[in-house]
Amino acid sequence: MSIMVRRKREKLNEFEKKVLEIISDPDKILKFFDAAAYLGIAYFGYRAAKHPAGALAGVIGLKLATTMGGTPPVSQIAGLSILGTIGALNVRWNRQPDVEASTPPPEELPSENLGEIG
């Protein structure tokens, strides 16, 4: 076996060990999914506000919504309100106009439906 093949196998074995380390540690997996959730909500916050401040609002909303404690849970309610607003804005502002595409131009409408003018 050549030296190059041996080195490639050693690097592959090191990579496999690192991947198995990450997979076997539940804390690292949870941190990965937490980071993915924060990145996702930051993206949707940015998209809803069409400004970088929206990304910050999304992250703050998620952090508030996931905090524990408090009687009454004011911070959780505030966080959910922020996230709900971001979701509503994304649905409202980023929807494609379906009505315009389905309505025919006035020239194509039958003349009997136009009625008499004057």
Buried (B, 14 or more C-beta within 10 A) or exposed (E): EEEEEEEEEEEEEEEEEEEEEEEEEEEEEEEEEEEEEBEEBBEBBBBBBEEEEBBBBBBBBBBBBEEEEEEEBEBBEBBBEBBEBBBEBBEEEEEEEEEEEEEEEEEEEEEEEEEEEE
